[in-house]
Amino acid sequence: MMVRALQLARKGWGRTAPNPMVGAVIVRNGRVVGEGFHAGVGCVHAERMALAGTEAFGSTAFITLEPCSHFGRTGPCANALIAAGVKRVVVGTLDPNPKVSGKGCELLRRHGVDVSVGIEDKACQDLIRSYTWNMSTGGPWIHAKWAMSADGKIASLSGNSKWISGEKSREWVHGLRGSVDAIVVGSGTALTDDPLLNVRPDGKRTPVRILLDRRGRTPISQRLAQSIDWGPVVVITSNQAPLEWRRVWRAKGVEILAAEDCLDALKALAQSRQWSELLLEGGAQILGAAFARGWVNEAHVFVGAKILGGVAAPGPIWSPVGDPGALTMAEAQQLVLADCQVSGPDVRLRYWVQETPLGGSFGRPKTEDIA
Ligand SMILES: NC(=O)c1ccc[n+]([C@@H]2O[C@H](COP(=O)([O-])OP(=O)(O)OC[C@H]3O[C@@H](n4cnc5c(N)ncnc54)[C@H](OP(=O)(O)O)[C@@H]3O)[C@@H](O)[C@H]2O)c1
């Protein structure tokens, strides 16, 4: 039943922040009589959705998170369970919110409800990890995402990285983008990739797109500036950026913030706007700086079925595959994923190397060139 409640809770993915995802199942006489989840801020809580129109007297409620006992946007859910005559409440995990933690269970017990806590607790805690983080630190949960070739390169020798991962992975990333408050890239990525950073198709949220550009190097012709109608863009820059450059970007409707330290300013911005989740999309310097500050909570690493090679290509210099490397993405050695296994803390990937007639990549002549 708790696994079902977890499934229900995930229906709220990307919509509930700053609230947590919660799922609930009501069981009476061995039958599920009510199901609910929290669908978003201002929406009814999972327990109330599950109780609505249900004869719950003498029932057992399975809830992923401890029911609230305080008056927020809605009345306390613990009271609703008591009023409905629920006999037993099975809770996945306690609420990390100090206003609630333990108090919801206590209130239920005081009214004679039998309460057990800690069923599927690991999964229930994982479900609310960003909420727990927000509660305990006051800062956002930070995702880092990158795609690398099977030899660890993040771009080809020309600097281009479109596309290292396949369509399915990119689709997943769009889902992630649509569930965060803001997406961040550095000017190096903007200059080489000209990213839009939007969500396709439109997601549950419209994230703020943030560019970190201390020197004001990114031209106004970039898609980021030209797509302001899609959603807000913030540029965090410094006094090194020319005033005229700032004026031009501002005239496009972009919010310009000048700071001594772009990352500190990003953090302050996230806190002042009470953002729950941020997504760092690179490039290497921004991710390096974020990891160095111990900021990253979750990393999404896509290993594309390609070999890029090339000592000078972005990524590790002593990558497993050295020169000559692929100049462009089109010249990458194509692989086909044969198997993927969890190997202790590692992942073992097995690929078939796609037949390339007489090379066809890494600067070697292609069949048609020889013919
Ligand atoms: N495979 C992938 O998943 C992926 C993802 C993204 C990018 N890429 C590739 O990565 C390459 C770009 O990476 P990159 O490392 O050159 O550029 P980057 O990390 O995107 O941007 C670096 C620039 O950001 C600015 N910046 C602002 N605040 C900073 C701070 N606190 N610390 C460091 N830099 C700060 C700096 O320029 P200023 O001093 O002018 O501000 C710096 O030169 C491209 O080839 C791109 O295609 C790959």
The ligand as a MOL file (V3000), in Angstrom:
LIG
                    3D

  0  0  0     0  0            999 V3000
M  V30 BEGIN CTAB
M  V30 COUNTS 48 52 0 0 0
M  V30 BEGIN ATOM
M  V30 1 N 28.2410 17.8670 -22.6940 0
M  V30 2 C 27.6010 18.6790 -21.9030 0
M  V30 3 O 26.7430 18.2520 -21.1230 0
M  V30 4 C 27.9070 20.1400 -21.9560 0
M  V30 5 C 27.1340 21.0290 -21.2290 0
M  V30 6 C 27.4600 22.3710 -21.2690 0
M  V30 7 C 28.5540 22.7800 -22.0010 0
M  V30 8 N 29.2670 21.8700 -22.6930 0 CHG=1
M  V30 9 C 30.4350 22.2690 -23.4500 0
M  V30 10 O 31.3260 22.8700 -22.5290 0
M  V30 11 C 32.0710 23.8750 -23.1930 0
M  V30 12 C 31.9530 25.1540 -22.3820 0
M  V30 13 O 32.4390 24.9280 -21.1050 0
M  V30 14 P 33.3820 25.9900 -20.4000 0
M  V30 15 O 33.9110 25.4040 -19.1770 0
M  V30 16 O 34.3020 26.5110 -21.4220 0 CHG=-1
M  V30 17 O 32.3890 27.1890 -20.1340 0
M  V30 18 P 31.2590 27.4670 -19.0430 0
M  V30 19 O 31.5310 26.7460 -17.7890 0
M  V30 20 O 29.9340 27.3260 -19.6810 0
M  V30 21 O 31.4750 29.0200 -18.8240 0
M  V30 22 C 32.6690 29.4560 -18.2950 0
M  V30 23 C 32.6270 30.9440 -18.2000 0
M  V30 24 O 31.6270 31.3260 -17.2840 0
M  V30 25 C 31.9740 32.5690 -16.7280 0
M  V30 26 N 31.7960 32.5310 -15.2810 0
M  V30 27 C 30.9610 33.2990 -14.5680 0
M  V30 28 N 31.0510 33.0150 -13.2810 0
M  V30 29 C 31.9580 32.0660 -13.1350 0
M  V30 30 C 32.4910 31.3730 -12.0140 0
M  V30 31 N 32.0940 31.6460 -10.7810 0
M  V30 32 N 33.4070 30.4360 -12.2450 0
M  V30 33 C 33.8070 30.1410 -13.4890 0
M  V30 34 N 33.3540 30.7840 -14.5850 0
M  V30 35 C 32.4380 31.7450 -14.4060 0
M  V30 36 C 33.4400 32.7920 -17.0980 0
M  V30 37 O 33.4850 33.7660 -18.1280 0
M  V30 38 P 33.5950 35.3000 -17.6890 0
M  V30 39 O 34.8380 35.4190 -16.8980 0
M  V30 40 O 33.5670 36.0640 -18.9370 0
M  V30 41 O 32.4020 35.5300 -16.8540 0
M  V30 42 C 33.9020 31.5090 -17.6860 0
M  V30 43 O 34.8430 31.6910 -18.7300 0
M  V30 44 C 31.4960 23.9910 -24.5750 0
M  V30 45 O 32.3050 23.2850 -25.4660 0
M  V30 46 C 30.1530 23.3300 -24.4600 0
M  V30 47 O 29.7350 22.7650 -25.6800 0
M  V30 48 C 28.9760 20.5650 -22.6850 0
M  V30 END ATOM
M  V30 BEGIN BOND
M  V30 1 1 1 2
M  V30 2 2 2 3
M  V30 3 1 2 4
M  V30 4 1 4 5
M  V30 5 2 4 48
M  V30 6 2 5 6
M  V30 7 1 6 7
M  V30 8 2 7 8
M  V30 9 1 8 9
M  V30 10 1 8 48
M  V30 11 1 9 10
M  V30 12 1 9 46
M  V30 13 1 10 11
M  V30 14 1 11 12
M  V30 15 1 11 44
M  V30 16 1 12 13
M  V30 17 1 13 14
M  V30 18 2 14 15
M  V30 19 1 14 16
M  V30 20 1 14 17
M  V30 21 1 17 18
M  V30 22 2 18 19
M  V30 23 1 18 20
M  V30 24 1 18 21
M  V30 25 1 21 22
M  V30 26 1 22 23
M  V30 27 1 23 24
M  V30 28 1 23 42
M  V30 29 1 24 25
M  V30 30 1 25 26
M  V30 31 1 25 36
M  V30 32 1 26 27
M  V30 33 1 26 35
M  V30 34 2 27 28
M  V30 35 1 28 29
M  V30 36 1 29 30
M  V30 37 2 29 35
M  V30 38 1 30 31
M  V30 39 2 30 32
M  V30 40 1 32 33
M  V30 41 2 33 34
M  V30 42 1 34 35
M  V30 43 1 36 37
M  V30 44 1 36 42
M  V30 45 1 37 38
M  V30 46 2 38 39
M  V30 47 1 38 40
M  V30 48 1 38 41
M  V30 49 1 42 43
M  V30 50 1 44 45
M  V30 51 1 44 46
M  V30 52 1 46 47
M  V30 END BOND
M  V30 END CTAB
M  END
